[in-house]
Amino acid sequence: PAEALRRLELDDNRLHGRALVAGLRSLPRLTNLQALSLRNCGLNAAAIASLAEVTQLAKLTELDLGDNSLGDEGTQALVAACQSWPQLQVLRLQNLSRAAAGTICAATQLHGLRSLQLSGHDIGDAAVQILARASHLAGLTSLALSCSTLTSVAAAQLVGLTHFANLRNLHPTDRDVFAPWEHLPDNRGVLALQKATHLSRLQALSFSSGTLDDQGLAVLASLRHLSEVTSLILANGRFGLAGAKTLADAPWLASLRRLNLGGAQLPADAAAALLGSPYLAGLQDVRMCTGERLTCAALAMATQLTALSSLHLCCGPHCDAEALAYAPHLHTVRQLTLSAVGLSDADLAELMRTDVVGNLLYLNLKSNALTSRGIHFLAKARHVKHLTYLNLYDNKIGDAGVQALARAPQLSSLRCLKVSGYKPRYTWEDPSLWIDAASIEALSFSPFFRGLTKLSLRGTNADDEALRSLTNARGLYGLRDLDLRSTTFSNVGLGHLARADNLHLLRRLRISGWGGPSPIGPAGVLALAQTTNMDRLTSLSLCGAQLSDQSALALLDAKGLHKLVYLSYVEDGLSDQVVRRMKGRFSWIEYRL
């Protein structure tokens, strides 16, 4: 019954603005609704004013209005509307408009707020002054300001606001944290944080702008009011051995569960010093670049890291796989990324022979030097039977590698598989590296891949015949996400997709029109618009496909694509009138030339 409903999500809804609000008003029995999400629903000032008049929303404690371009009038309407929701504790206002002052004014009307999302705004001096006067927001535990513009003056003022002493920033990712000190040059950010002893409850701490050097790291290590920090980002850092040693001796590291050193090309001795800290025994997630071969050895020697469940190494020319393979304390890792680290077939074979991969659920080997030989080792490894995610994108595995995967019963738990190949037009490449129709057919009809929900064949020679095989494969009935960008099929292949009877569950489809000898044109798009078998599709990428007014209008009126919300296309060749209709129909459009 409606009276029992506590949470309602209407994000990306085709009923825009006041029509959506009118629908809410027509449901008078929603009297106990506590959480409402209206992200990306085309709300404007009039819709916000109407929303405030929906009396059954008076008990709301959580409201998400993000990604609606309210503008100045809309934010003014929001100021008045907030008085209708006095019990709000969570308010998300990300990406409403670049001018944030009105948005912050709206938020400061609410005395019971615990979480405030203001990401994607210009947090200028005037807006900070508003927050400075909002002492009644002392109960805030989360204030998100990511992707916001801050002047150095405003950043310094924000750090010093003592009525934000309860901020913790409890977020599922590291991206939305209260980190105004990142907008201060050199080491001035950490010096400002040194004075902000009132921020003693922070749980997420980020210095991802690369402003810290050894001296700044020494200041950070000395801060005693960071004892509750569980997530630390030091990406793009400029520190070396001296700074790493100092930080390694900081007792507050004992509470850390996540350490992100991405982008920081640490010398091997600095990596060893930091990772060897006895205070890091509770770490569960490590992300870093392998700037030197000995970085992996440093991980292998950090025997106190017995709680690691996630290890992500990327962007380095050297990966000492043997060091990782024979580190018994790494056997607890469930998610392993070795991306763009020069991993060879021999390295992979070494890994596959050890227990370090025995508990893996997630394996990302993107952008390495793997060939079909390495894939044969992986396909035969007894330890990969629990894998649900495997990314082999941007490797040279060829037909032989794909066919080895298709014959591997150990991979029957996979839910996501990503492979890629080299197209025939690259004549300087060895033809044995291409992934052609026969291999894609073997993959499609493999009895071991019937659980796949996400499949990426990006960059393969998936031609019209390959798509015919793919759309006839009953084992792929569970696919939700299919990536066919930079492949070689034509309008004919797109027609096969449109008529496929095994893609009923597909939510996301990505194709591009420039991969093959015959670019996808209006005829193919028209065929797709006539589909009756993709009625759950919400996201479609047509980058590179040639659209005409007729094919674009067919997409607009396609009954079989009635749930389509996100559309990526190139508007070249379309009339202004059709472009306006496309912008009005789809909530989000990405332009790529």
C-alpha positions as CSV (number, residue, x, y, z in Angstrom):
1,P,0.0,0.0,0.0
2,A,1.0,3.6,-0.7
3,E,1.0,4.4,3.1
4,A,3.9,1.9,3.6
5,L,6.1,3.6,1.0
6,R,9.2,5.2,2.6
7,R,11.4,5.8,-0.5
8,L,10.6,6.9,-4.0
9,E,13.1,7.4,-6.8
10,L,12.0,9.2,-10.0
11,D,15.4,10.1,-11.5
12,D,15.7,10.8,-15.2
13,N,12.0,10.8,-15.6
14,R,10.4,11.7,-19.0
15,L,7.6,13.5,-17.1
16,H,9.5,16.8,-16.7
17,G,8.9,19.7,-14.4
18,R,5.4,20.5,-13.2
19,A,3.9,17.4,-14.9
20,L,6.0,15.2,-12.6
21,V,5.0,17.3,-9.5
22,A,1.4,17.0,-10.6
23,G,1.8,13.2,-10.6
24,L,3.1,13.3,-7.0
25,R,0.2,15.5,-5.9
26,S,-2.2,12.9,-7.4
27,L,-0.9,10.4,-4.9
28,P,-2.5,11.6,-1.6
29,R,-1.7,8.5,0.3
30,L,2.1,9.0,0.3
31,T,1.8,10.5,3.7
32,N,4.8,8.5,5.2
33,L,7.3,9.1,2.4
34,Q,10.7,9.9,3.9
35,A,13.1,9.9,0.9
36,L,12.4,11.4,-2.6
37,S,14.9,11.6,-5.5
38,L,14.2,13.8,-8.5
39,R,17.6,13.9,-10.1
40,N,17.8,15.1,-13.7
41,C,14.0,15.6,-14.1
42,G,14.1,19.0,-15.8
43,L,12.9,20.9,-12.8
44,N,12.6,24.7,-13.0
45,A,11.4,27.5,-10.7
46,A,7.7,26.8,-11.3
47,A,8.2,23.0,-10.6
48,I,10.1,23.7,-7.3
49,A,7.3,26.1,-6.2
50,S,4.7,23.4,-7.0
51,L,6.7,20.8,-5.2
52,A,6.6,22.8,-2.0
53,E,2.8,22.7,-2.2
54,V,2.6,18.9,-2.1
55,T,1.5,18.5,1.4
56,Q,2.1,14.8,1.7
57,L,5.9,15.5,1.5
58,A,6.0,17.2,4.8
59,K,7.7,14.3,6.5
60,L,10.6,14.1,4.0
61,T,14.0,13.5,5.7
62,E,16.0,13.0,2.4
63,L,15.6,14.9,-0.8
64,D,17.8,14.8,-4.0
65,L,17.3,17.6,-6.5
66,G,20.7,17.2,-8.2
67,D,21.4,17.7,-11.9
68,N,18.5,20.0,-12.5
69,S,19.4,23.3,-14.2
70,L,17.5,25.6,-11.8
71,G,19.2,28.9,-12.6
72,D,18.8,32.0,-10.4
73,E,15.0,31.9,-10.3
74,G,15.0,28.2,-9.5
75,T,17.4,28.6,-6.6
76,Q,15.3,31.5,-5.2
77,A,12.2,29.3,-5.4
78,L,14.2,26.6,-3.6
79,V,14.9,29.0,-0.7
80,A,11.2,29.4,-0.1
81,A,10.4,25.7,-0.7
82,C,12.8,24.5,1.9
83,Q,10.5,25.9,4.6
84,S,8.0,23.2,3.6
85,W,10.4,20.4,4.5
86,P,11.4,21.2,8.1
87,Q,12.5,17.6,8.8
88,L,15.1,17.3,6.1
89,Q,18.3,15.7,7.2
90,V,19.9,14.9,3.8
91,L,19.8,17.4,0.9
92,R,21.5,16.8,-2.4
93,L,21.8,19.9,-4.6
94,Q,24.8,19.0,-6.9
95,N,25.1,20.6,-10.3
96,L,22.0,22.9,-10.1
97,S,23.8,25.9,-11.6
98,R,27.3,27.3,-11.4
99,A,26.1,30.2,-9.2
100,A,25.9,28.6,-5.8
101,A,25.0,31.4,-3.4
102,G,21.2,30.9,-3.8
103,T,21.6,27.1,-3.4
104,I,23.5,27.5,-0.2
105,C,20.9,30.0,1.0
106,A,18.3,27.4,0.4
107,A,20.3,24.8,2.4
108,T,20.9,27.1,5.3
109,Q,17.1,27.4,6.0
110,L,17.2,23.8,7.4
111,H,18.3,23.5,10.9
112,G,18.3,19.7,11.1
113,L,20.6,19.0,8.2
114,R,23.1,16.2,8.6
115,S,24.3,15.8,5.0
116,L,24.6,18.5,2.3
117,Q,25.7,17.9,-1.3
118,L,26.9,21.0,-3.1
119,S,29.3,19.5,-5.6
120,G,29.7,21.2,-9.0
121,H,29.2,24.8,-8.0
122,D,31.2,28.0,-7.8
123,I,31.7,28.3,-4.0
124,G,32.8,32.0,-4.0
125,D,33.6,34.3,-1.2
126,A,30.0,35.4,-0.9
127,A,28.8,31.9,-0.6
128,V,31.4,31.1,2.1
129,Q,30.2,34.1,4.1
130,I,26.7,32.6,4.0
131,L,28.0,29.3,5.4
132,A,30.0,31.2,8.0
133,R,26.8,32.7,9.4
134,A,25.0,29.4,9.4
135,S,26.0,28.3,12.9
136,H,22.7,26.3,13.1
137,L,24.3,23.8,10.7
138,A,26.6,22.5,13.4
139,G,25.0,19.1,13.1
140,L,26.4,18.5,9.6
141,T,28.4,15.3,9.4
142,S,28.8,15.4,5.6
143,L,29.5,18.4,3.3
144,A,30.4,17.4,-0.3
145,L,32.1,20.1,-2.5
146,S,33.8,18.0,-5.2
147,C,34.2,19.6,-8.7
148,S,33.5,23.0,-7.1
149,T,35.4,26.2,-7.8
150,L,37.0,27.7,-4.7
151,T,39.2,30.8,-4.4
152,S,42.1,30.4,-2.0
153,V,40.5,33.0,0.3
154,A,37.2,31.1,0.4
155,A,39.1,27.8,0.9
156,A,41.0,29.1,3.9
157,Q,37.7,30.5,5.4
158,L,35.9,27.2,5.0
159,V,38.6,25.2,6.7
160,G,38.4,27.6,9.7
161,L,34.6,27.4,10.2
162,T,34.5,26.0,13.7
163,H,30.7,25.2,13.7
164,F,31.5,22.4,11.2
165,A,33.3,20.4,13.9
166,N,31.0,17.3,13.4
167,L,32.0,16.8,9.7
168,R,32.9,13.2,8.9
169,N,32.2,12.9,5.2
170,L,30.8,9.4,5.2
171,H,30.7,8.6,1.5
172,P,30.9,5.3,-0.5
173,T,33.7,6.8,-2.7
174,D,36.6,9.1,-2.2
175,R,35.3,11.6,-4.7
176,D,32.9,13.5,-2.5
177,V,34.9,14.8,0.4
178,F,35.2,18.1,2.3
179,A,38.6,19.2,1.1
180,P,38.8,22.9,0.6
181,W,42.5,22.8,1.6
182,E,43.2,21.3,-1.9
183,H,42.5,24.7,-3.4
184,L,45.5,26.3,-1.5
185,P,48.9,26.2,-3.3
186,D,52.0,24.5,-2.1
187,N,51.7,23.3,1.5
188,R,49.3,26.0,2.6
189,G,46.4,23.6,2.6
190,V,47.9,21.2,5.2
191,L,49.0,24.3,7.3
192,A,45.4,25.4,7.3
193,L,44.3,22.0,8.3
194,Q,46.9,22.0,11.1
195,K,45.1,25.0,12.7
196,A,41.6,23.4,12.2
197,T,41.7,21.2,15.3
198,H,37.9,21.3,15.4
199,L,37.9,18.9,12.4
200,S,38.7,16.0,14.6
201,R,35.9,13.8,13.3
202,L,37.0,13.7,9.7
203,Q,36.9,10.2,8.2
204,A,37.9,11.0,4.6
205,L,41.0,13.1,3.9
206,S,42.1,14.1,0.4
207,F,45.2,15.8,-1.0
208,S,44.8,14.7,-4.6
209,S,45.9,18.0,-6.2
210,G,49.5,17.2,-5.8
211,T,50.3,20.1,-3.4
212,L,52.2,18.2,-0.8
213,D,55.9,17.7,-0.7
214,D,58.1,16.2,2.0
215,Q,57.7,19.2,4.3
216,G,54.0,19.2,3.9
217,L,53.8,15.5,4.6
218,A,55.7,16.0,7.8
219,V,53.1,18.5,8.9
220,L,50.3,16.1,8.0
221,A,52.0,13.3,10.0
222,S,52.1,15.6,13.1
223,L,48.4,16.2,13.1
224,R,46.9,14.5,16.2
225,H,43.3,15.4,15.5
226,L,43.0,13.0,12.6
227,S,42.6,9.9,14.7
228,E,39.2,9.0,13.0
229,V,40.4,9.2,9.4
230,T,39.7,5.9,7.5
231,S,40.3,7.1,3.9
232,L,43.4,9.0,2.8
233,I,44.1,10.2,-0.8
234,L,47.7,11.4,-1.6
235,A,47.4,11.2,-5.4
236,N,49.8,13.1,-7.5
237,G,52.1,13.8,-4.5
238,R,55.6,15.3,-4.9
239,F,57.1,13.6,-1.8
240,G,60.0,11.2,-1.5
241,L,61.7,9.0,1.1
242,A,61.9,11.6,3.8
243,G,58.2,12.5,3.7
244,A,57.2,8.8,3.5
245,K,59.3,7.9,6.5
246,T,57.8,10.7,8.6
247,L,54.2,9.8,7.6
248,A,54.8,6.1,8.3
249,D,55.5,7.0,12.0
250,A,52.1,8.8,12.4
251,P,50.0,6.9,14.9
252,W,46.7,8.2,13.4
253,L,47.4,5.9,10.4
254,A,46.1,3.0,12.6
255,S,42.5,3.9,11.7
256,L,43.1,3.9,7.9
257,R,41.2,1.4,5.8
258,R,41.8,3.0,2.3
259,L,45.0,4.5,1.0
260,N,45.1,6.0,-2.5
261,L,48.5,7.0,-3.9
262,G,47.3,7.1,-7.5
263,G,49.4,9.4,-9.7
264,A,52.2,9.6,-7.2
265,Q,55.3,8.1,-8.9
266,L,56.9,7.2,-5.6
267,P,60.5,6.0,-5.5
268,A,60.7,2.4,-4.5
269,D,62.4,3.2,-1.2
270,A,59.6,5.7,-0.4
271,A,56.9,3.2,-1.2
272,A,58.6,0.6,1.0
273,A,58.9,3.0,3.9
274,L,55.3,4.0,3.8
275,L,53.8,0.6,3.1
276,G,56.0,-0.9,5.8
277,S,54.4,1.2,8.5
278,P,53.2,-0.9,11.4
279,Y,50.2,1.4,11.8
280,L,48.8,0.3,8.4
281,A,47.9,-3.2,9.5
282,G,44.2,-2.5,9.1
283,L,44.4,-1.4,5.5
284,Q,41.8,-3.0,3.2
285,D,42.2,-1.0,0.0
286,V,45.5,0.2,-1.6
287,R,45.7,2.1,-4.9
288,M,49.1,3.2,-6.3
289,C,51.3,3.6,-9.4
290,T,54.2,1.3,-10.0
291,G,56.8,3.9,-10.8
292,E,59.7,1.4,-10.2
293,R,59.9,-2.3,-10.3
294,L,60.7,-2.5,-6.6
295,T,57.3,-1.0,-5.7
296,C,55.7,-4.5,-6.0
297,A,58.5,-5.8,-3.8
298,A,57.6,-3.2,-1.2
299,L,54.1,-4.5,-1.2
300,A,55.4,-8.1,-0.9
301,M,57.6,-7.1,2.1
302,A,54.7,-5.3,3.9
303,T,53.7,-8.5,5.7
304,Q,51.5,-6.7,8.1
305,L,49.0,-5.9,5.4
306,T,47.0,-9.1,6.2
307,A,43.6,-7.4,5.9
308,L,43.9,-6.3,2.2
309,S,40.9,-7.1,0.1
310,S,41.5,-4.7,-2.8
311,L,44.8,-3.9,-4.5
312,H,45.0,-1.6,-7.6
313,L,48.3,-1.0,-9.3
314,C,48.5,1.0,-12.5
315,C,50.4,3.3,-14.9
316,G,54.0,2.1,-14.5
317,P,56.4,0.3,-16.8
318,H,57.4,-2.3,-14.3
319,C,55.4,-4.9,-12.3
320,D,57.3,-7.5,-10.4
321,A,54.6,-10.2,-10.6
322,E,56.8,-12.8,-9.0
323,A,57.1,-10.6,-5.9
324,L,53.3,-10.4,-5.6
325,A,52.7,-14.0,-6.5
326,Y,54.7,-15.3,-3.5
327,A,53.5,-12.9,-0.9
328,P,51.2,-15.0,1.4
329,H,49.7,-12.0,3.1
330,L,48.1,-11.0,-0.2
331,H,46.0,-14.1,-0.5
332,T,43.1,-12.2,1.1
333,V,42.8,-9.9,-1.9
334,R,39.4,-10.1,-3.7
335,Q,39.9,-7.3,-6.2
336,L,43.1,-7.0,-8.2
337,T,44.0,-4.4,-10.8
338,L,47.3,-4.6,-12.7
339,S,46.6,-2.0,-15.4
340,A,49.2,-0.6,-17.8
341,V,52.1,-2.1,-15.8
342,G,53.8,-4.0,-18.6
343,L,52.4,-7.4,-17.4
344,S,53.8,-10.1,-19.7
345,D,52.5,-13.7,-20.4
346,A,55.2,-15.0,-18.1
347,D,54.1,-12.7,-15.3
348,L,50.5,-13.8,-15.7
349,A,51.6,-17.5,-15.7
350,E,53.5,-16.9,-12.5
351,L,50.4,-15.3,-10.9
352,M,48.1,-18.1,-12.0
353,R,50.3,-20.8,-10.4
354,T,49.9,-19.3,-6.9
355,D,47.3,-18.9,-4.3
356,V,47.4,-15.1,-4.5
357,V,44.5,-15.3,-7.0
358,G,42.6,-18.0,-5.2
359,N,40.0,-15.6,-3.7
360,L,39.8,-13.2,-6.6
361,L,36.3,-12.0,-7.7
362,Y,37.6,-9.1,-9.7
363,L,40.6,-9.1,-12.1
364,N,41.5,-6.1,-14.2
365,L,44.5,-6.6,-16.6
366,K,43.8,-3.7,-19.0
367,S,46.5,-2.3,-21.3
368,N,49.3,-4.8,-20.8
369,A,51.4,-6.9,-23.1
370,L,49.4,-10.1,-22.9
371,T,48.9,-12.4,-25.9
372,S,47.0,-15.6,-26.4
373,R,49.8,-17.5,-24.6
374,G,49.0,-15.7,-21.4
375,I,45.3,-16.2,-21.8
376,H,45.8,-20.0,-22.1
377,F,47.5,-19.9,-18.7
378,L,44.6,-17.9,-17.3
379,A,41.9,-20.1,-18.8
380,K,43.4,-23.3,-17.4
381,A,44.1,-21.9,-13.9
382,R,42.2,-23.6,-11.2
383,H,42.1,-20.5,-9.0
384,V,39.9,-18.4,-11.3
385,K,36.7,-20.2,-10.7
386,H,35.3,-17.4,-8.5
387,L,36.0,-14.6,-10.9
388,T,32.9,-12.4,-11.7
389,Y,34.8,-9.6,-13.5
390,L,37.6,-9.9,-16.1
391,N,39.0,-7.0,-18.1
392,L,41.4,-7.9,-20.9
393,Y,40.9,-4.7,-22.9
394,D,43.8,-3.3,-24.8
395,N,45.9,-6.5,-24.9
396,K,47.0,-8.5,-28.0
397,I,45.1,-11.7,-27.2
398,G,43.8,-12.3,-30.8
399,D,41.4,-15.0,-31.9
400,A,43.4,-17.8,-30.1
401,G,43.0,-16.0,-26.8
402,V,39.3,-15.4,-27.2
403,Q,38.7,-19.0,-28.2
404,A,40.7,-20.2,-25.1
405,L,38.4,-18.1,-23.0
406,A,35.3,-19.6,-24.6
407,R,36.5,-23.1,-23.8
408,A,37.3,-22.4,-20.1
409,P,34.7,-23.9,-17.7
410,Q,36.6,-22.3,-14.8
411,L,35.3,-18.9,-16.0
412,S,31.6,-19.9,-15.7
413,S,31.1,-17.4,-12.8
414,L,31.9,-14.4,-14.9
415,R,29.3,-11.6,-15.0
416,C,31.4,-9.0,-16.8
417,L,33.9,-9.7,-19.7
418,K,35.9,-7.1,-21.6
419,V,38.1,-7.9,-24.6
420,S,39.4,-5.9,-27.5
421,G,41.4,-6.5,-30.7
422,Y,43.1,-4.9,-33.7
423,K,41.1,-4.2,-36.9
424,P,42.3,-5.3,-40.4
425,R,42.8,-1.7,-41.5
426,Y,45.9,-1.6,-39.2
427,T,47.9,-3.4,-41.8
428,W,51.2,-3.1,-39.8
429,E,49.8,-5.4,-37.1
430,D,50.0,-9.1,-37.2
431,P,46.7,-10.5,-38.5
432,S,46.8,-13.2,-35.8
433,L,46.0,-10.4,-33.3
434,W,42.7,-9.6,-34.8
435,I,39.5,-10.9,-33.1
436,D,37.1,-11.9,-35.9
437,A,33.6,-13.2,-36.4
438,A,34.5,-16.9,-35.7
439,S,36.0,-16.1,-32.3
440,I,33.0,-13.8,-31.4
441,E,30.7,-16.7,-32.4
442,A,32.6,-19.1,-30.1
443,L,32.3,-16.6,-27.3
444,S,28.6,-16.0,-27.9
445,F,27.7,-19.7,-27.9
446,S,30.1,-20.7,-25.1
447,P,28.2,-22.8,-22.5
448,F,30.4,-21.2,-19.8
449,F,29.3,-17.5,-20.4
450,R,25.6,-17.9,-19.9
451,G,25.7,-15.7,-16.7
452,L,27.2,-12.6,-18.5
453,T,25.4,-9.4,-17.8
454,K,28.0,-7.1,-19.3
455,L,30.0,-7.7,-22.5
456,S,32.5,-5.4,-24.2
457,L,33.8,-6.2,-27.7
458,R,35.1,-2.8,-28.3
459,G,37.8,-2.6,-30.9
460,T,37.2,-6.1,-32.3
461,N,36.3,-7.1,-35.9
462,A,32.6,-7.6,-34.8
463,D,31.2,-7.4,-38.4
464,D,27.7,-8.1,-39.6
465,E,28.2,-11.9,-39.4
466,A,29.5,-11.6,-35.8
467,L,26.4,-9.7,-34.8
468,R,24.2,-12.3,-36.4
469,S,25.8,-14.9,-34.2
470,L,25.7,-12.7,-31.1
471,T,22.0,-12.0,-31.5
472,N,21.2,-15.7,-32.0
473,A,23.0,-16.8,-28.8
474,R,20.5,-17.8,-26.2
475,G,23.2,-17.9,-23.6
476,L,23.5,-14.1,-23.7
477,Y,19.9,-13.5,-22.7
478,G,21.0,-11.9,-19.4
479,L,23.0,-9.1,-21.0
480,R,22.3,-5.7,-19.5
481,D,25.3,-3.8,-21.0
482,L,26.8,-4.3,-24.5
483,D,29.7,-2.3,-25.8
484,L,30.3,-2.5,-29.6
485,R,32.2,0.7,-30.1
486,S,34.9,0.9,-32.8
487,T,33.8,-2.4,-34.4
488,T,33.2,-3.2,-38.1
489,F,29.5,-3.9,-38.5
490,S,27.3,-1.8,-40.8
491,N,23.7,-1.0,-41.1
492,V,23.0,-4.6,-41.7
493,G,24.5,-5.6,-38.3
494,L,22.5,-2.9,-36.6
495,G,19.4,-4.4,-38.1
496,H,20.4,-7.7,-36.5
497,L,20.6,-6.0,-33.2
498,A,17.2,-4.3,-33.6
499,R,15.6,-7.7,-34.4
500,A,17.4,-9.7,-31.7
501,D,15.1,-11.6,-29.4
502,N,17.8,-12.3,-26.8
503,L,18.4,-8.6,-25.7
504,H,15.2,-7.9,-23.9
505,L,17.0,-7.1,-20.7
506,L,19.5,-4.7,-22.3
507,R,19.8,-1.4,-20.4
508,R,22.9,0.1,-22.1
509,L,24.1,-0.2,-25.8
510,R,27.2,1.6,-27.1
511,I,28.1,1.6,-30.8
512,S,30.1,3.9,-33.1
513,G,29.8,4.4,-36.8
514,W,33.4,4.8,-37.8
515,G,34.8,1.3,-37.2
516,G,34.0,-0.5,-40.4
517,P,34.2,0.0,-44.2
518,S,30.5,1.0,-44.4
519,P,29.7,3.6,-41.8
520,I,26.4,3.3,-39.9
521,G,24.0,5.7,-41.4
522,P,20.3,6.8,-41.2
523,A,19.0,3.4,-42.5
524,G,20.6,1.6,-39.6
525,V,19.3,4.1,-37.0
526,L,15.8,3.8,-38.6
527,A,16.0,0.0,-38.1
528,L,17.0,0.4,-34.5
529,A,14.2,2.9,-33.9
530,Q,11.7,0.2,-35.1
531,T,12.9,-2.4,-32.5
532,T,10.3,-4.1,-30.3
533,N,12.9,-6.1,-28.4
534,M,14.8,-3.5,-26.4
535,D,12.0,-2.0,-24.3
536,R,14.2,-1.7,-21.2
537,L,17.0,0.3,-22.9
538,T,17.8,3.5,-21.0
539,S,21.2,4.5,-22.5
540,L,22.2,4.5,-26.1
541,S,25.5,5.8,-27.6
542,L,25.4,6.5,-31.4
543,C,28.7,8.4,-31.6
544,G,30.0,8.4,-35.2
545,A,26.7,7.2,-36.7
546,Q,25.2,9.4,-39.4
547,L,21.8,10.7,-38.4
548,S,19.2,12.3,-40.7
549,D,16.2,14.3,-39.6
550,Q,14.0,11.3,-40.5
551,S,16.1,8.8,-38.4
552,A,16.3,11.3,-35.5
553,L,12.6,11.8,-35.5
554,A,12.1,8.0,-35.6
555,L,14.2,7.7,-32.4
556,L,12.1,10.4,-30.8
557,D,8.9,8.6,-31.6
558,A,10.1,5.0,-31.1
559,K,7.6,3.1,-29.0
560,G,10.0,0.3,-28.5
561,L,12.5,2.6,-26.9
562,H,10.1,4.4,-24.6
563,K,12.5,4.1,-21.6
564,L,15.4,5.7,-23.4
565,V,16.8,8.6,-21.3
566,Y,20.5,9.0,-22.2
567,L,21.4,9.5,-25.8
568,S,24.9,10.2,-27.2
569,Y,25.0,11.4,-30.8
570,V,26.6,13.9,-33.2
571,E,24.1,16.6,-34.3
572,D,25.9,17.5,-37.5
573,G,23.5,17.3,-40.4
574,L,20.4,17.7,-38.3
575,S,18.1,20.7,-38.6
576,D,17.8,23.2,-35.7
577,Q,14.2,22.1,-35.1
578,V,15.1,18.5,-34.7
579,V,18.0,19.3,-32.5
580,R,15.7,21.3,-30.2
581,R,13.3,18.3,-30.0
582,M,16.1,15.9,-29.2
583,K,17.3,18.2,-26.4
584,G,13.8,18.4,-25.0
585,R,13.1,14.7,-25.2
586,F,16.3,13.3,-23.7
587,S,17.5,14.2,-20.3
588,W,21.2,14.1,-21.1
589,I,22.9,14.3,-24.4
590,E,26.7,14.0,-25.0
591,Y,28.1,15.5,-28.1
592,R,31.2,14.0,-29.6
593,L,32.7,15.1,-32.9
